Amino acid sequence: IRKRRWRVAADGAEWTLERYGRRGPVPAEIVPSADGAAPLELPEWLEPHVVREVTGAAEFSDAGLAG
């Protein structure tokens, strides 16, 4: 399976977005900061695109998405 990755810096945080295949899901995750602090809310630019929260869902891990 192919995966394409983008890194987006916004609102003082860095996000990683990955697309699996041509039309697959695009999980977004925050890259932890050096001090361990992370925003608790989605940024405005990302919020309209979120379908659901999948933190900890095995089917959305790298292994789960690879099938």
C-alpha contacts under 8 A as a table, 3 or more apart, distances in Angstrom:
res1	aa1	res2	aa2	distance
1	I	20	Y	6.94
1	I	21	G	6.32
1	I	66	A	6.32
2	R	20	Y	5.87
2	R	21	G	5.25
3	K	18	E	6.43
3	K	19	R	5.54
3	K	20	Y	4.58
3	K	21	G	6.12
4	R	18	E	5.43
4	R	19	R	5.22
4	R	20	Y	6.67
4	R	21	G	7.94
5	R	16	T	6.91
5	R	17	L	5.70
5	R	18	E	4.37
5	R	19	R	6.60
6	W	16	T	5.79
6	W	17	L	5.19
6	W	18	E	6.34
7	R	14	E	6.77
7	R	15	W	5.64
7	R	16	T	4.64
7	R	17	L	6.36
8	V	14	E	5.61
8	V	15	W	5.09
8	V	16	T	6.40
8	V	17	L	7.76
9	A	12	G	6.91
9	A	13	A	5.73
9	A	14	E	4.33
9	A	15	W	6.26
10	A	13	A	5.48
10	A	14	E	6.28
10	A	15	W	7.69
10	A	43	P	7.86
11	D	43	P	7.30
13	A	30	I	7.23
13	A	31	V	7.35
13	A	33	S	7.36
13	A	38	A	7.40
13	A	39	P	7.57
14	E	30	I	5.99
14	E	31	V	5.43
14	E	32	P	7.86
15	W	28	A	6.63
15	W	29	E	5.60
15	W	30	I	4.37
15	W	31	V	5.57
16	T	28	A	5.58
16	T	29	E	5.32
16	T	30	I	6.16
16	T	31	V	6.68
17	L	26	V	6.22
17	L	27	P	5.77
17	L	28	A	4.43
17	L	29	E	6.61
18	E	26	V	5.18
18	E	27	P	5.74
18	E	28	A	6.74
19	R	22	R	7.33
19	R	23	R	7.47
19	R	24	G	5.99
19	R	25	P	5.90
19	R	26	V	4.48
19	R	27	P	7.08
20	Y	23	R	7.11
20	Y	24	G	4.79
20	Y	25	P	6.14
20	Y	26	V	6.83
20	Y	65	L	7.63
21	G	24	G	5.28
27	P	60	F	7.88
30	I	38	A	7.55
32	P	36	G	5.82
32	P	37	A	6.97
32	P	38	A	6.35
33	S	36	G	5.11
33	S	37	A	5.94
33	S	38	A	6.69
34	A	37	A	7.72
39	P	42	L	7.55
42	L	46	L	6.42
42	L	47	E	5.81
43	P	46	L	5.50
43	P	47	E	6.21
44	E	47	E	5.36
44	E	48	P	7.54
45	W	48	P	7.05
46	L	49	H	5.62
46	L	50	V	6.73
47	E	50	V	5.54
50	V	53	E	7.58
54	V	57	A	5.24
54	V	60	F	6.80
56	G	60	F	7.96
56	G	61	S	7.87
57	A	60	F	5.63
57	A	61	S	6.93
58	A	61	S	5.26
58	A	64	G	6.06
59	E	63	A	7.81
59	E	64	G	4.37
59	E	65	L	6.20
60	F	63	A	7.86
60	F	64	G	5.54
60	F	65	L	5.61
61	S	64	G	5.01
61	S	65	L	6.12
62	D	65	L	5.30
62	D	66	A	6.13
63	A	66	A	5.11
63	A	67	G	6.54
64	G	67	G	5.34
